[in-house]
C-alpha cells in the first residue's frame, strides 16, 4: 500500500482526535428552567396577587352560588310544599344561577390562563438572559434543561443559582394593599 492511501485515513484520525480534545474541554451545566422560574419571588408574588385579586373574589361568588343552588335543590325535592308556579320559578332561578356559575368558572379559568401566560412569557425571557449571564460568568459552553438530560451530576445543576440571580436582578416590590370593602 502506498502512503497516498493512508493520507485520508490519517486526516480523519486527526479530526477525530481534535474533536475529542475539544469535547474534553467543553464545560456543561444543567438547569431545570421550570423549577428555577417557579421558585422566583416574582412568580410567587404574581401568583399571590392573582389569587387575591382574581381567584378569591370569583371563588367566593362561586361558593355563594353553589350554596344557593343547594338550597334551591332542597326546596325542589320537597314538592309537597310547592305550588306548580313556585316550583317553576325555583327551577328557572336555579338555571340562571347555574349559568352564572358556569360563566364565573369559565371567566376565572380564562383570566388565570391569560395572566399566567403573560407573566411566564416575560419571566422566561428574563430567566434566559440570567442563565446566559451565569454561563458566561462561569465560562460554560452549554447549558441544558434537566428534562432533556438523561444523567448529570448534581454539582452541574444551576437551578438554585439561576433563581437567586433572577431574584437579585429583578427584585420584587411589595404590592399596595387592596382596598377594603
C-alpha positions in Angstrom: 0.0 0.0 0.0 1.1 3.4 -0.8 1.3 6.5 1.5 -1.3 8.2 -0.6 -3.9 5.7 0.6 -3.1 6.3 4.2 -3.4 10.1 3.9 -7.2 10.3 4.1 -7.2 7.9 7.0 -4.6 10.0 8.8 -6.6 13.1 8.2 -9.8 11.6 9.5 -8.0 10.3 12.6 -6.6 13.7 13.3 -10.0 15.3 13.1 -11.4 12.6 15.5 -8.6 13.3 17.9 -9.1 17.0 17.7 -12.8 16.6 18.2 -12.2 14.5 21.4 -9.8 17.1 22.7 -12.3 19.9 22.1 -15.1 17.9 23.8 -12.9 17.2 26.8 -12.6 20.9 27.4 -16.3 21.7 26.9 -18.0 23.0 30.1 -21.6 21.9 30.5 -24.2 22.6 33.2 -27.9 21.8 33.6 -30.9 23.7 34.8 -34.5 23.0 35.5 -35.8 26.1 33.8 -39.4 25.4 35.0 -38.3 24.9 38.6 -36.0 27.9 38.5 -38.8 30.1 37.2 -41.5 28.9 39.6 -39.2 29.4 42.6 -38.5 33.1 41.8 -40.0 35.7 44.1 -41.6 37.4 41.1 -43.6 34.3 40.1 -44.6 33.7 43.7 -45.8 37.3 44.1 -47.6 37.2 40.7 -49.4 34.0 41.9 -50.3 35.5 45.2 -51.6 38.7 43.5 -53.7 36.7 41.1 -55.1 34.6 43.9 -56.1 37.8 45.9 -57.4 39.9 43.0 -58.8 37.4 40.6 -59.3 33.9 42.1 -60.5 34.7 45.6 -63.4 37.1 44.7 -64.7 34.9 41.9 -64.3 31.7 44.0 -66.3 33.4 46.8 -69.1 34.2 44.4 -69.0 30.7 43.0 -69.2 29.3 46.6 -72.2 31.5 47.3 -73.9 30.4 44.1 -73.3 26.7 45.0 -74.9 27.3 48.3 -77.9 28.9 46.7 -78.2 26.1 44.2 -78.1 23.6 47.0 -80.9 25.4 48.8 -83.0 25.5 45.6 -82.4 21.8 45.1 -83.5 21.0 48.6 -86.7 23.1 48.2 -87.4 21.3 44.9 -87.0 17.9 46.5 -89.9 18.6 48.8 -92.5 19.0 46.1 -95.4 18.7 48.6 -94.8 22.2 49.9 -94.6 23.8 46.5 -97.2 25.0 44.0 -96.6 24.4 40.3 -95.8 28.1 39.8 -93.3 28.3 42.7 -91.6 25.1 41.5 -91.3 26.5 38.0 -89.8 29.8 39.4 -87.4 27.9 41.6 -86.2 25.8 38.6 -85.8 28.9 36.5 -83.8 30.6 39.3 -81.7 27.5 39.6 -81.0 27.5 35.9 -80.0 31.2 36.0 -77.7 30.6 38.9 -76.2 27.6 37.2 -75.5 29.7 34.0 -73.9 32.4 36.2 -71.8 29.8 38.0 -70.6 28.3 34.7 -69.7 31.8 33.4 -67.8 32.7 36.5 -65.8 29.4 36.3 -65.0 29.9 32.6 -64.1 33.6 33.2 -61.8 32.6 36.1 -60.1 29.9 34.0 -59.6 32.2 31.0 -58.3 35.2 33.1 -56.0 33.0 35.2 -54.6 31.4 32.0 -54.1 34.9 30.4 -52.3 36.2 33.5 -50.1 33.1 33.8 -49.1 33.3 30.1 -48.2 37.0 30.3 -46.1 36.5 33.5 -44.4 33.4 32.2 -43.6 34.9 28.8 -41.9 37.9 30.5 -40.2 35.8 33.2 -38.9 33.2 30.7 -37.2 35.8 28.6 -35.7 37.3 31.7 -34.6 33.9 33.0 -32.9 33.0 29.7 -30.9 36.3 30.0 -29.9 35.4 33.6 -28.8 31.9 32.6 -26.8 33.3 29.7 -25.1 35.7 32.1 -24.4 32.9 34.6 -23.0 30.7 31.8 -20.7 33.5 30.6 -19.5 34.2 34.2 -18.8 30.6 34.8 -17.2 30.0 31.4 -19.8 27.4 30.4 -20.1 26.3 26.8 -23.5 24.7 27.1 -26.5 24.8 29.5 -29.1 22.0 29.0 -32.5 21.7 30.6 -32.7 18.8 33.0 -35.8 17.5 31.1 -33.5 16.5 28.2 -30.5 15.3 30.2 -30.6 11.6 30.9 -28.0 11.9 33.6 -26.0 14.7 35.3 -24.0 15.2 38.4 -25.8 17.4 41.0 -22.8 19.7 41.1 -23.7 20.6 37.4 -27.1 21.9 38.4 -27.5 25.7 38.1 -31.2 25.8 39.1 -30.8 27.3 42.6 -28.1 29.8 41.4 -30.3 30.9 38.5 -33.3 31.5 40.8 -31.1 33.5 43.2 -29.5 35.5 40.3 -33.0 36.2 38.9 -34.3 37.4 42.3 -31.3 39.7 42.6 -31.6 41.0 39.1 -35.4 41.5 39.3 -36.3 42.3 42.9 -40.0 42.2 43.8 -41.6 45.2 45.4 -44.5 45.0 47.8 -47.8 45.4 46.1 -50.2 48.1 47.5 -52.8 46.8 49.9 -56.1 46.0 48.2 -58.9 48.4 49.0 -61.2 47.3 51.8 -64.8 46.8 51.1 
